[in-house]
Amino acid sequence: MKRYLRPLGASLACAAVVALAACSSSSSTASSGSTPASSTQNGGTITIAAGTPPLSADQALDFTSQGNELYSVVNTALLTFKRGVSGSAGSTIIPGLAKALPTVSNGGKTYTFTLRSGLVYSNGTPIKASDETYALERDLKVPWQAASFVSGYIVGAQAYADGKAKTISGITTDDATGKITVNLIAPFGPIEDIFALPGTAPVPQTTPMKNLANTGTIGDGPYMWGSITPNESYTLVKNPKFDIPGLPTGHADTIIYKVNSNVTANAEAVLDNTADVFDPGDTLPASLLSQIQSTAKDRYQAIPSNSSYYWWFNVDEKPFNNLYARQAVLAALDDSALSRLDSGFLTPDCHLIPPGITGGSSGSSCPYHAADAAPNMTEAKALMAKSGMVGQAVTVYGEERSPRKQWLDYYTSVLNSLGFKATEKVVNSSVYFTTIGAASLKPQTGFGDWVQDFPNPWDFMQLFAGNAGSSLNYGYVNDAHYNTTLNTLFQQQPDQVASQWTALDQYAVTKAYYAAYGHEEFPKFYSNRLNFNAGVMSTEYQTDLTSLELK
């Protein structure tokens, strides 16, 4: 991602977004959002047609956009992102299970939350403050794909993850008062955003310390899990016990997320009104796009997203432990060709930070050739000659679904044109990221993508931090300058150091730690059974399930 530097202490005043609840807005350059027309249509069943399943229904393992779309309505965290609005307004942080935004003390290193009173999980079990500690410990043991968000910044979390402590010493709780105190190693602006992610939501302490892929976990959200057939279908049903002031309860009684790797068939099902939502994590096939734009234009819209698509390189292994070999690839890539394979939804750019995020820059500043210009094969061949890596074998990892398989084919052909002996390793999308992120594999190069978790440049740049772990940093990049700069910048408001974020991205591009190639528009495409104007494409949740309603 799934998946923003906040003002330390969240002390800036902001308008109230719900009665009696404070709000906080993450810094971003994205345009402001709007609130769709209100509606009172409730009930019924809505079907989502998706090409890829989440890695798990369990938020303590999964960190995909597909999973976040689903369990975010099951597992409300202490804080949450505002629903029902599009654009940057959807990244506004409001209280979730907490009464209010946390108080911040100790120079930005201590955050104190207080639970709302009378909260219960969907099974009626009371929610306790100590459940938060248990949830974070579970994140580290299952583990969560974004476990470094916890282990890298909360006092004692790494010791617990390593089995050197019985609990996370930096978290203290009081079940009688609902008080939760979190102590950080150092000031860390994005911590509020992280406590708005469903991966940090409390769970009952009877929840097993293992991946619950078949059932998901019990939470306190507008929906709860119904039947689950992993990799095939995921059912959400209304939670009758959910009643948190200011948070939407949803309209549909039942939402079914059905997986079919044939994306064309999924698009046809929505076009023919036999399914209701085309999952925005997939790309509409070019063969149907013109028909959709002409015959279903009143229920289709392409919406820009803060997302990045890139190729990563294992900098510890041949041939990409060689700077010239990596630079040769960047010089040879045609980002516009990759965009064409994506039905034109991709805006070419060699940078990791999207333009809608503070610090984002344009493709015109790419060092080897402008992102929308032809490849510089003369320079690419010269760099390959300097590298001494001609003839080196390369295994290229990618997914089987469209257009990712076509991207993989193109990328492999570029590597071969440079003189590598490249072969493809195609992995099922349902296990792709866990496969390449396994610490024992250490793959050479392959496909990666990231959709914002919160509108902060750190969310993207942390992917190549030395402490990110193999589940995020697939290339094992560990650059002292990069790490030091990142650790300095995340303590400040992004707008105050925007040029430094831009410079860090440019530094990594020059070092060819990644070959980013663009940022994507996501399709909002519904059946004619749904109220299209009421449905929200959220910057945080993609399809905001609580906004979906039948006509």
N, C-alpha and C positions, 0 to 999 in steps of 0.2 A: 503494500500500500504505500492497503492499507495501510492509508493509513496518511514550528511557529514560535517565534520568540515572543514571550509575553512581557509586558512591563513588570519588573520585579515588584512584588507586593500588590500588583493589580490595583494600584492606588488611583489610577486615572478615573475620573468620573465618567459614567456613561448612562444613557437613558435606560429606564427600566423596560424590560421586554416582557415580563410577566408580573402579575400583581404580587407585591411583597417580596420579589426576588431581584437581587442585584444581577448585573450582567458584566461581561468582559469581552472585548473584541480583539482577536488576534490581529497583528499588524500584517497588512498585505496591500499590494497594489492592484488587486483584482477589482473589477467593477462591483458596485453595490448591487444587491439583489432586490427582488420584488416579492411580494406576497400574492399568490394566486387568489382568485375570487373564492370566497368561502362557500362551503357546501354542507348540506346536512344529509347526504345520501349515505346510509349505513347498511351493512349486511352483505351477504353473498360471498362467493368464492372467486378469487382472482388468481390466474396462472401466469407465472413468469417462465419464458422459454430461454434457457441459458446454455451456452456451449461448454462451460467449464464449471465443475463443482468447486466448493471451497475445499481446502485441505482437510478441514474438519468442521463439525458443528460446534466444537468446543473452542471457546474464545481464548482459552489458556494455551492453545497450540497454534491455531490459525491466525494469520495476519494477511489475508488476501482481501481484495475489494469485494469479491463474491461473498466471502464469509461475513465481512463487516456489514454488508447490506442486510444480512439476515439476523445475526445474533445481536446487532445493535438495538433491535426492538425487543429482545429478550432480556439482555443484561444491561440495565441502566447503571452507569458508573456514578461516582460521587459528583462529578460534573458531567455536563453533556453539551453537545453542540445544538444550536437552535434549529429546530425542524420547521417545515412549512414555508421556507423562504429559499430563493435561489441566489446565486452569486455569492459575493464575499460575506453577505449577511448570514449565510449558513455556517460560517466559521465562528460566529459569536458564541462564546462560552457562557452558559448559564448553569445555575445549580441543578444537579440531578437528584441523587439520594441525599446530598448534603443540603443543609438549610440555606447556605449562602456560599459565596466564593470564600476560599480559605483566607485566614489572616496570615500575614507573612512577617516574620521577625528574624532576629539573629543575623542581620545583614543579608537577608535573602536566602538563608539556609534552612529555615524552619517554616513549614506550612502546617497550619492547624485547621482541620475540618470538624464540623459537628453534624452528625446524622439528623435528618428529620425524625420526629417522634412517630411511633406507631407504624413503622414500615414493616411489611411482611413480604416474603417471597411468594411466588405463584402457588406454592403448595401450602401456604398459610404459616410457615415457620417465621418467627420474628427475625428481623435483620439486626445483627449486633455489630458494634464497632470493630470487634476483634475479627469479624469475618473478612474485613479488608486486609488485615495482615495475612490471614490464611490464603486469600486469593492471590496476593503477590508472591507468597511462598510457592504456591501452586504454579504460578507463571514460570518460576525459576526451575521447578522440578519436572514439569511435563515434557519439555519446556516450551514456552511461548516463542514464536519466531522473532518477536521483538523484545526478548528477555533482557537485552542489553540496555533497553530504556529504563529498566529497574536496577539491574546489577551495576551499571556504570555510574549511577548518580545518587542512590540512596545508601546511607551509612549502613554497613553490615550486610548489604544484599549479596555482594560477591562472596563473602565468607560463608553465608548460608548456601549459596549456589554450589560452592566447592565442598560442602559437607563439613566445614570447620566450625559451624555454629548451629545451634538448635532452632534459632529463629532469626529474623531480621532485626538487628539491634536498633536500627535507626527509626523504627516505627513503634510507637506506644499507643495504647488504646484504653478507653474506659467505657465498658459496656453500660454502666449505670447512667452516664451522662451523654454517651454517644460521641465522645471526643476522640479524634484520631490525629495524632501528631506525627509528621514525617520530617525527618532530619536528613538534609542533603550533605554530600561531601563538600560541595561548593555551590555557590549560586548557579541555578540552572533555569533559565527563563521558560523553556518549553514544558516544565513539569506540570503546569496546570492543564496543558493540552493533553499530556499523557494520562492524567487522571480523568480526562473526558473520554478516553478510549474504552470500549467495552471489555478489552483484555484486562483492565484493572478493576472491573466491577466486583463487588463482594459476592461471595458464594457461601452456601452453608458449609460448616466445617465437617460435615459428613460426606462431602463431595470427594470421591477418590482422587488420589494424586496420580492420575493417569489420564490419557487422552480419551474422552468420552465421545468418540466419533459417531456412535450409533444412537445416542440419546441427546447430546448437548448437555448443558448444565441448567440448573434451576436458577432463575433470576427474578428481578422485579422490573418488568417492562410491560408495554402495552400488549405484547404477545408472549406466548410460551410455545415450547416445542411440542408438535404433534408427532406423527410418524416420520421416521427418517430411514431411508435406504441409501447409505453412503454412496456417493458418486452417481446417484440416479434421481432421487427426489427428496425434498426437504419441505415439511409442512409446518406452518405456523398457525396457531389458533389464538383467538382473543383470550387475554388473561383477565378474568372478571374481578380480580383483586387489585388491579392496578388503578391507582387514583392519586397521582401526584399533581398538585396544582401547577398549571402553566405548561404541562407536558402533554402532547396530543395522545389520544387513546387509539387512534386509527379508525378506519371506516369498515373495511372488509372483515367478515367473521373469520375467514380462512384465506391464507395465501399459500399457494403451492409453487415451489421452485423446482421445475423439471429440467433435467440435464439431458441434452442431446448434442453430441460433438459435431453434428451436421448443422452448421450455422445457417446455411441456405434454407434448410427445412424449417429452422426456427423462425427465420424472417418471413417465410411463406406462411407459416401458421399464424403469425400476427397480422400479416397482410390479409389473410382469409378469415380473420376473426375467430380462429379456433384456439388461439392463445392470446393473452392480453398484453403482455409486456415483453419486448425484446430486450434482453439483458444488455445494459450499456457497456459492460465489460467486453462485449464482442463487437466485431466490425460488420456492418451491413455489406453483403457481397455486391460487387460492382454490377453483376448481372441483374440485380433487382433494384438497384438504387434509383434509376430513372423512372421505373414504374411506381415505386413508392413516392417519389417526389411529385409525380403527376396525378396518380389516382388516390393517394392517401396523404396528400400534403397537409390536410387539416389535423392529422394525428402524427406528424413527424417533424422533428426539429434537430439540427446538429448543434451541439452546445460545447463551447471550448472548455477544456479541463486543465487543471494543473497536474500534468502527467509528463513523464519522460520515458523514452525508450532508448535502449543503449545496448552495446556489446561490451562485455567485460573481458579482461585479460588476467590470467594468473601471472602475477609479476615475480613469482618465486620459481617458476619452472620454464624451461625452454619451450618455445622460442621467445615467449613474451616477457621473459626476464631481461630482454634486450630492448632498450628504449627505441632504437632505430626501427626494429621490427614492428613495434606498436605504432610508431609514427607513420610508417609506410601504410599501414592499414587505414589510418585516418585520412591520409592523402588520397587513397584509392577509392574510398567509399563514395557512392553517389546517393546522397540523402533523398534527392528528388525521386530516384528510382524506387526507393523504399516507400515513399509517400504514394506513388502510383499503385504499388502493390496493396496499399491500404485504402483503396478507393478514393484517394485524395483527402482523407480525414486527417492526415499527419502533416503538420507544419514543420518543414526541415529546420534543424538547428543542431549544432555540435555541443551545446551546453546542457548540463544536468538540471540547473535551476530554470523552471519554466518562466516565460515572460510575465505571467500573472502573479508571481511570487517576488517579493522584494529581493533585489540582487540579480534577477533574471536579465539576460542580455540577448541581443539579436544574433541570428545566424551570420550576419555580415562580418562579425568579428572573429570568425573561425580562423585559426592560424594557418591551416594548410590549403584551404580554398573555401570560399563562401559556401554556406550550407546549400544554397539553391543553385550553385554553379557546378560545372562539370568536374569530375575528378582530375587531380593533377598527377597523371600517371608517370610523367617524366620524373617528378620529385619522388613519387612512390618507389619507382624502380631504383633510383639512386640510393634511397634510404635502405632498401632491401640489400643492395650490394654492400653497403657499409655495415649492415647487421651481421652478415655472414650466416644468415639463417635460411638461405635458399635450400630447398630440399628437405627441410625439417617437417616431420609428421605432426599434424594437428588434428585433434578430435574436437569437433564443434557441436556444442549442445544447443538444442532448441526444442520447441513444442510442435505437436502434430497438427494443431488446429490452424485454420486460416484466419489472418494472413501470416501468422507466425511461422508456419512451415515454408511459405513462399519467401519470407524474409531470410530464413535459415538457408534456403537454396541459393538466394542471391549472395549472402555473406560468404558462404562456402566457395562460391564461384570466384569471388573477389580474392579470397585467400589463395586459391589455386592460380589465379592469374598473376599473383605476385611471386609465385615460385614455391609456396608451401605445398605439402602433400596433405591436403585437407579432406577429411571424411566426416560425415554427419552422424551424430548420435541423437536420434529423435526420441523424446520422452513424452509419455502421456501427460497431458496438461494437469491432471489431478494430482500428480506426484512430482511434477517437474522441479518446483522450487525446493522441496525437501530433498530431492535427489542431488541437485547441484550444490545445495547448502550443507550436505553431509561432510563433516570434518575429515572423514577418511578418504574422500574421493579426490579432492584437489584437481578439478577439471581445468583444462587449458584455456578455453574461451567459450562464450555462448551468449545467449539472449538474456536480457534483464529488462524489467520495467518497474516504474514506481508511480503511484498515484498518491497525491498529498494525503497525509493523515491530519495535517493542520498547516495553515498558511505561513510557514516559516522556512527560510532557506536551509536551516539546520536539518529539517526533515529529509531533504534530498542529499545534502552533503555528508550527513552522517553515514551514508551507505558505504563510504570508502574510508571511514575512520579506523584506526588501528585497533580500537576496542569493540568494533561492531560485531565481530564474530563471523564465522563462515556462513551462517544462515542469512546474512545481509551482505557482507563484503565478500562476494564470490571470488574476487581477484586477489584477496589477501594483501591488499595495499596497506602499507604501514610506513607512511612518510612523515618524518619528524616535523617538517615545516607545516604540512597539511594538518597534522594532529594538533600542534600548538596553536595554529591560527583558529581552527575550529573551536578549541576549548576556550579561546579568548572571546570569540565573537558570540557564542551562545549565551554569554552573560549580559549581553547588551540588547537593546531594542533594535530590531533589524533596520528600521528606517535611519537610525543614527550611524550605521556602519554598512549601508547598502553597497557602496563602492568596494568595500573590503570583501563582501560576499561575492561580488562579481569577479574580483581579482582572484579569489580562491578557486572559483570555478574555472577561470581562464588558466590558472596555474596547472590545475589537474588535466585540462585539455592539452596543454602544451606538453605535459609529461605523458600524455596518452594513457592515463590510468583507466579511461573508459572512452568508448567511441559512441557518444550520444548521437542520435540521428533525428529526433523530433519530438513534438508534443501533439497530442491527439485531441480531436473533437469527439465527443461521445454522442451516440444517437439516442434521442428520446423518441421512441416509436411504440405506440399503443394500438390496441384493437379499437373498433368503434363502439365497444361496450363500455369503455371507460370515459370519464370526464377528463379530457386531455388537459384543459386549462387548470384544473385543480391539482394535477400531478406535478410533483416537484423533482427536478434533477438537482440533487444536493451536492455541494462541493465536498462534503464529508462522507455521505452515505451513498453516493450515486443515486439510484432510485430510492426516494424517501418513501418507504413502505407505508408509513402512517398517512401519506397524502393520497394514496390510491383509492379511488372510489368508482363504483359502477354508476352508470347514468340512471 
